[in-house]
Structure formats: C-alpha cells, structure tokens
Amino acid sequence: MALGKDYATQECSIASALEVVGERWTLLVIRDAFYGVRRYNDFLVHLGIPRAVLSARLRALTEQGIMEKRRYQESPPRDEYVLTDRGIALWPTLRALGAWGREQLTQIQLRVFRHADCGTELGAYNECPACGTIVPVSDVEVLPGPGLSRDPADPVSRALLKPKRLLQPVVIDPV
C-alpha cells in the first residue's frame, strides 16, 4: 500500500501538526530561526538546502503564521523571516526532540542551553534546576557544546559559535 501524501484520514492532533511542520527541512528552518537566522541566504548557507525547497518551506511557514516576513531593506527589497508567537510555541517540541536525539541516537552534546539570568544549564524541558522555573525562550542562551566543530566552513555556523540568546539575530562577521 502506498503512503498517502497527507494525514486527512487521521483524527489526531499529532497528524494535524505534522501537516504543518512534518516535512524533513521544516523543523531545521524553525530551529535556525530560534538560533537567530533570519535571512534567506543565511538559511540557505547554513542548512545546505536547495533554493526551491527553502522558498517553499518559508512560504508555507509564513502562510501558517509560524514565521512572518519583515522588510529590512528597501533598495533592493529584502526581507527577513522572524518567528511569530505561534512559531515560538514550537520551542518545547524542538527542545524535547533535540534532547531525545542526543540521548537516544548520538550521545554528543552539540549545543548547550542555559538560563541567561543565572548561567545554569537547562533541563530537557527548558526548566532551570537552580531557579526552579520554566525559562522563557527569550531568556535562553545557546552556546557551542563539546561536540560542535570549532572550525565550521560556513559563516553562519562560525557566528553561532558565540554565546547568544535565542531569537536574537545572528551577526555574521564580514570576511
């Protein structure tokens, strides 16, 4: 039996969510947006994704209200893509999926997430063990973990070696 192209016959909230974010590149685009990647070319370079696929994913994410386009330059016109509140609500899902991948598949810590206010590494569910609270996304700092290459090839990966808060725009150093 051939696999269907959608989940129309499924009465399930997981199937509904997969209709929006279940394509293989989509969660990686969203992950990068949390890391502060906002510009089309930066997504392209960091992900190594085909242009047509990236364009389709960004269009779908904006149509679904997960990201919004914001004009940052008028001449020539250029837009960036920023997570909306609906997109930010995906953080616990991405965080849990990343923790599962590390624990069950790789055992390699590529990124460290810590509470920016106290410096404590967060638990798998974005909880701060020191403060006893769930940390809002805007108060999460991301740093390179011990398994992350310290000499990446692309400029976005190099910029992401610097500690920064999630959602803050990534700053690419000029060459």
C-alpha positions in Angstrom: 0.0 0.0 0.0 1.4 3.4 -1.0 2.0 6.0 1.7 -0.5 8.8 1.4 0.5 12.4 0.8 -1.3 13.8 3.8 -3.0 12.8 7.1 -6.6 13.7 6.0 -8.0 10.4 7.4 -6.2 10.8 10.8 -8.2 12.3 13.6 -5.2 13.2 15.7 -3.6 16.5 16.8 -0.1 15.0 16.0 -1.2 14.4 12.4 -2.5 17.9 12.2 0.8 19.3 13.5 2.7 17.1 11.0 0.7 18.6 8.2 2.4 21.9 9.1 5.9 21.0 10.4 6.4 17.4 9.4 8.5 17.8 6.2 12.1 17.0 6.8 13.5 20.5 6.3 10.8 22.5 8.1 11.9 21.8 11.7 15.5 22.7 10.7 14.4 26.0 9.3 12.5 26.7 12.5 15.5 25.6 14.6 17.7 28.0 12.8 15.1 30.8 13.3 15.4 30.2 17.1 19.2 30.5 16.7 18.6 33.9 15.1 19.0 33.1 11.5 16.6 35.4 9.6 17.8 36.0 6.1 17.1 33.7 3.2 20.8 33.4 2.1 21.8 32.6 5.7 19.3 29.8 5.9 20.5 28.6 2.5 24.2 28.6 3.5 23.7 27.1 7.0 21.3 24.3 6.0 22.7 23.4 2.6 19.0 23.2 1.4 18.0 23.5 -2.2 16.7 27.0 -3.1 13.3 25.8 -4.3 12.8 23.8 -1.1 13.8 26.7 1.1 11.5 29.1 -0.7 8.6 26.6 -0.4 9.2 26.0 3.3 9.5 29.7 4.1 6.3 30.4 2.1 4.4 27.6 3.9 5.7 28.7 7.3 4.5 32.3 6.7 1.2 31.1 5.3 0.7 29.0 8.5 1.6 32.0 10.7 4.7 30.4 12.2 7.0 33.0 10.7 6.5 36.4 9.3 8.3 38.3 6.6 9.8 41.7 7.7 11.3 44.1 5.2 14.8 45.1 6.3 16.0 46.8 3.1 14.1 48.8 0.5 16.5 49.1 -2.4 16.8 46.4 -3.5 13.9 45.0 -1.5 15.0 42.4 1.0 13.0 40.6 3.7 13.9 38.6 6.8 11.9 35.8 8.4 11.1 36.0 12.1 9.2 33.6 14.3 5.8 34.6 15.4 4.3 33.7 18.8 2.8 30.6 17.1 6.3 29.6 15.9 7.9 30.4 19.3 5.3 28.0 20.8 7.2 25.2 19.0 10.3 25.6 21.2 9.4 22.9 23.8 8.8 20.5 20.9 12.2 21.3 19.3 14.0 21.2 22.7 12.5 17.8 23.6 13.2 16.4 20.1 16.9 17.6 20.4 17.3 16.1 23.9 15.8 12.8 22.6 18.2 12.8 19.6 21.2 13.3 21.9 20.2 10.8 24.5 18.9 8.1 22.2 21.0 8.5 19.0 24.2 10.5 19.2 25.2 10.9 22.8 27.0 14.1 21.6 26.2 17.5 23.0 26.4 19.9 20.1 24.8 22.9 21.9 24.3 23.9 25.5 21.2 25.8 26.5 21.4 27.7 29.7 19.4 30.2 31.7 20.8 33.6 30.8 19.9 35.1 34.2 21.8 32.6 36.3 24.0 30.7 33.9 22.6 27.2 34.8 22.3 24.6 32.1 18.7 23.9 31.4 17.0 20.6 31.7 15.4 18.8 28.8 12.1 20.6 29.3 13.6 24.1 29.5 13.5 24.1 33.3 16.2 25.8 35.3 17.3 23.4 38.1 18.8 26.4 40.1 15.8 28.7 39.8 13.1 26.0 39.7 11.3 27.7 36.8 10.5 27.1 33.2 12.7 29.6 31.3 11.1 31.7 28.6 12.7 31.3 25.2 13.9 34.9 25.3 15.9 34.1 28.4 17.7 31.1 27.0 21.3 31.4 26.0 22.8 29.0 23.5 26.5 28.1 23.4 28.5 25.6 21.5 28.7 22.2 23.2 31.8 20.0 23.4 30.8 18.0 20.3 30.4 21.0 18.0 33.1 21.7 15.4 35.2 24.7 16.4 36.2 25.4 12.8 33.0 25.2 10.6 33.1 26.0 6.9 30.2 28.4 6.7 29.9 31.9 8.2 26.6 31.3 9.9 28.0 28.3 11.8 31.0 30.4 12.7 28.7 33.1 14.1 26.8 30.5 16.1 30.0 29.6 18.0 29.5 32.8 20.0 27.2 32.6 23.0 23.9 34.4 22.3 20.3 34.4 23.4 17.7 32.6 21.3 15.7 34.7 18.9 18.3 37.4 18.7 19.5 38.0 15.2 22.7 36.1 14.3 25.5 38.5 13.4 27.7 37.4 10.6 31.3 38.7 10.7 32.4 40.3 7.5 35.1 38.4 5.7 
